[in-house]
Amino acid sequence: METEFLWLMAGSIMEPVWVIALKRYNDTRHLMWGAVAVFFMIASPFCLSMAMRTMPVSISYAVWTGCGAVFAMIAGVILFKERVDRLKVLFVTMILVGVIGLQLTGGV
């Protein structure tokens, strides 16, 4: 696996981390959650920027946001007991198929 793809996946995983930390901060006003959110707000785009050194902007951003959305949905289901229906699963599957397609065609 290429280094830029690893940077991109790291950034994609970090994206929902800051969103969840921000929600926790809003719920508790505990400064630790605020610090975690700010740290990952910086780290996630940093990883994206590292991937974009050799990847096209359009592809890297599409993969970063798509995977981030998938990871955020999974986290929402696990941490916040959010409801998942068949249509959500279908559309998330379509995002994953697009990311895999980009990888297979050499776009990522």
Secondary structure, DSSP 8 states (H G I E B T S, - for coil): --HHHHHHHHHHHHHHHHHHHHHHHHHH--HHHHHHHHHHHHHHHHHHHHHTTTS-HHHHHHHHHHHHHHHHHHHHHHHH-----HHHHHHHHHHHHHHHHHHHTT--
